């Protein structure tokens, strides 16, 4: 019997996770959110600082492009975490919203300039699902009264986000082609692997 490769094993696990995610109860999540409580304080702390990093998927990027008429490379950038191949090309996964002066470039004057098309990660903050369990990031809005309808909306978005994240991970793995590792070359050429395949971009890299 042929032994499963690590990729096949991971894909199998992701498909199991997808089934579990589709079975999540939004009613249960909403009840947990209500118990925790949350009310956005419009402080912008989640949009500012070096620790703020927003993962975005291709469909979310295109939604922002349609709303802003901006170019792809003006909206997102590759993460700095990755590996170099034997030709000195840097490889990384997924995209991040661009930052300016340490903050999200779309945050200005205490407001989000793409609020209507903001990524799911932003619209569900500070909540996230960890193996189906509700968790929270640090936020000064936690512990405050939340209306049932708002809690239900966040719960539905959390489930949607969880399903999409798993589907994106599956698509990425199915298209991903491994490469021979090498040393940093600092040439600026980067290959971003996402659910659509490979994207070659020029970016400033640190060694």
C-alpha positions as CSV (number, residue, x, y, z in Angstrom):
1,X,0.0,0.0,0.0
2,X,1.4,3.4,-1.0
3,X,2.1,5.6,2.0
4,X,0.4,9.0,1.9
5,X,2.7,12.0,1.3
6,X,2.7,14.8,3.8
7,X,0.7,17.0,1.3
8,X,-1.9,14.3,0.9
9,X,-2.2,13.9,4.6
10,X,-2.6,17.7,5.1
11,X,-5.2,17.9,2.4
12,X,-7.1,15.0,4.0
13,X,-7.0,16.8,7.3
14,X,-8.1,20.1,5.8
15,X,-11.1,18.4,4.1
16,X,-12.1,16.9,7.5
17,X,-11.8,20.4,9.0
18,X,-14.0,21.8,6.2
19,X,-16.7,19.3,7.0
20,X,-16.5,20.3,10.7
21,X,-16.5,24.0,9.8
22,X,-19.7,23.6,7.7
23,X,-21.3,22.0,10.7
24,X,-20.6,24.8,13.1
25,X,-23.6,26.3,14.8
26,X,-23.9,30.0,14.4
27,X,-26.5,30.1,17.1
28,X,-24.0,28.6,19.6
29,X,-21.2,31.0,18.4
30,X,-23.6,34.0,18.7
31,X,-24.5,33.0,22.3
32,X,-20.8,32.8,23.2
33,X,-20.1,36.2,21.6
34,X,-23.0,37.7,23.6
35,X,-21.7,36.1,26.8
36,X,-18.2,37.6,26.1
37,X,-19.6,40.9,24.9
38,X,-18.1,43.4,22.4
39,X,-18.6,46.9,21.2
40,X,-16.1,48.5,18.8
41,X,-14.6,51.6,20.5
42,X,-13.3,53.1,17.2
43,X,-9.8,53.4,18.7
44,X,-8.1,52.1,15.6
45,X,-5.6,50.0,17.6
46,X,-6.3,46.9,15.4
47,X,-5.3,49.0,12.3
48,X,-2.1,50.6,13.7
49,X,1.2,49.3,14.9
50,X,3.8,46.7,13.8
51,X,1.7,43.8,15.0
52,X,-1.2,44.6,12.8
53,X,-1.1,42.4,9.8
54,X,-4.2,41.6,7.7
55,X,-4.2,38.4,5.6
56,X,-6.3,38.8,2.4
57,X,-7.3,36.3,-0.2
58,X,-7.4,37.0,-4.0
59,X,-11.2,37.4,-4.1
60,X,-11.0,40.0,-1.3
61,X,-8.2,41.8,-3.1
62,X,-10.3,42.1,-6.2
63,X,-13.3,43.3,-4.2
64,X,-11.1,46.1,-2.9
65,X,-9.7,46.9,-6.4
66,X,-13.3,47.2,-7.7
67,X,-14.1,49.7,-4.9
68,X,-10.9,51.8,-5.2
69,X,-9.8,51.5,-8.8
70,X,-6.3,50.9,-7.4
71,X,-3.7,48.5,-8.7
72,X,-3.0,45.1,-7.1
73,X,0.5,46.1,-5.9
74,X,-0.9,49.3,-4.4
75,X,-3.3,47.3,-2.2
76,X,-1.3,44.3,-1.0
77,X,2.3,43.1,-0.5
78,X,3.9,39.7,0.1
79,X,4.7,38.7,3.7
80,X,8.4,38.8,4.6
81,X,8.3,35.3,6.0
82,X,9.4,32.6,3.5
83,X,12.3,30.8,1.8
84,X,14.7,31.3,-1.1
85,X,15.0,28.9,-3.9
86,X,18.3,27.8,-5.6
87,X,18.0,30.7,-8.1
88,X,17.8,33.2,-5.3
89,X,14.0,33.9,-5.7
90,X,12.0,34.4,-2.5
91,X,8.9,32.3,-2.0
92,X,6.1,33.2,0.4
93,X,2.4,32.4,1.0
94,X,-0.7,34.6,0.6
95,X,-1.0,38.4,0.7
96,X,-1.2,41.2,3.4
97,X,-2.8,44.6,3.1
98,X,-0.1,47.2,2.5
99,X,1.1,49.3,5.5
100,X,2.3,52.8,5.6
101,X,4.3,54.2,8.6
102,X,3.4,51.0,10.5
103,X,-0.3,51.2,10.0
104,X,-2.7,49.8,7.5
105,X,-2.6,52.1,4.5
106,X,-6.4,52.2,4.4
107,X,-6.7,53.6,7.9
108,X,-6.7,57.4,8.1
109,X,-8.3,60.0,10.3
110,X,-9.8,57.4,12.7
111,X,-11.7,55.6,9.9
112,X,-11.3,52.8,7.5
113,X,-11.3,53.9,3.8
114,X,-12.5,50.5,2.6
115,X,-14.9,49.7,5.4
116,X,-17.6,48.4,3.0
117,X,-15.2,46.0,1.3
118,X,-12.9,45.3,4.3
119,X,-11.5,41.7,4.6
120,X,-13.3,39.1,6.7
121,X,-10.5,39.2,9.2
122,X,-11.3,42.8,9.9
123,X,-15.1,42.4,9.9
124,X,-14.9,39.6,12.5
125,X,-12.2,41.2,14.8
126,X,-11.4,40.6,17.6
127,X,-13.0,37.1,17.3
128,X,-11.6,34.1,15.5
129,X,-12.0,30.4,15.4
130,X,-9.3,28.0,16.6
131,X,-10.1,24.4,15.6
132,X,-13.8,25.4,15.8
133,X,-13.5,27.0,19.2
134,X,-14.2,30.7,19.7
135,X,-11.2,32.8,20.7
136,X,-10.5,36.5,21.0
137,X,-7.6,38.8,20.3
138,X,-6.8,41.6,22.7
139,X,-9.2,44.4,22.3
140,X,-10.5,47.2,24.5
141,X,-14.0,46.7,23.1
142,X,-14.4,43.2,24.7
143,X,-16.7,42.8,27.7
144,X,-19.2,45.4,26.6
145,X,-22.8,44.7,25.8
146,X,-23.6,43.5,22.3
147,X,-27.0,43.3,20.7
148,X,-28.2,39.7,19.7
149,X,-28.5,40.7,16.1
150,X,-24.9,42.0,16.0
151,X,-23.7,38.8,17.7
152,X,-25.5,36.7,15.2
153,X,-24.0,38.6,12.3
154,X,-20.5,38.2,13.6
155,X,-21.1,34.5,14.2
156,X,-22.2,34.0,10.6
157,X,-19.2,35.9,9.3
158,X,-16.9,33.8,11.5
159,X,-18.3,30.6,10.1
160,X,-18.0,32.0,6.6
161,X,-14.4,33.1,7.2
162,X,-13.5,29.7,8.7
163,X,-14.9,27.9,5.6
164,X,-13.2,30.2,3.2
165,X,-9.8,30.0,4.9
166,X,-9.9,26.2,4.7
167,X,-11.0,26.2,1.1
168,X,-8.2,28.7,0.2
169,X,-5.7,26.5,2.0
170,X,-6.9,23.4,0.0
171,X,-6.7,25.3,-3.3
172,X,-3.2,26.6,-2.4
173,X,-1.9,23.1,-1.6
174,X,-3.4,21.6,-4.7
175,X,-1.6,24.2,-6.9
176,X,1.6,24.5,-4.9
177,X,4.8,23.2,-6.6
178,X,7.8,22.7,-4.3
179,X,11.2,24.0,-5.1
180,X,14.9,23.4,-4.3
181,X,16.0,25.6,-1.4
182,X,18.9,28.1,-1.7
183,X,20.4,31.1,-0.1
184,X,19.1,34.7,0.1
185,X,20.0,36.7,-3.0
186,X,18.1,40.0,-2.2
187,X,17.3,40.4,-5.9
188,X,13.8,41.6,-5.1
189,X,12.1,38.9,-7.1
190,X,9.3,37.2,-5.1
191,X,6.9,34.4,-5.9
192,X,3.7,34.5,-3.9
193,X,1.8,31.2,-3.7
194,X,-1.9,31.5,-3.1
195,X,-5.2,29.7,-4.1
196,X,-4.8,30.8,-7.7
197,X,-1.2,29.6,-8.1
198,X,2.0,31.5,-8.4
199,X,2.4,35.3,-8.7
200,X,5.7,36.9,-9.5
201,X,6.3,40.3,-8.1
202,X,9.2,42.6,-7.4
203,X,9.4,43.6,-3.8
204,X,11.9,44.9,-1.2
205,X,13.2,42.0,0.9
206,X,15.2,41.8,4.0
207,X,17.9,39.1,4.1
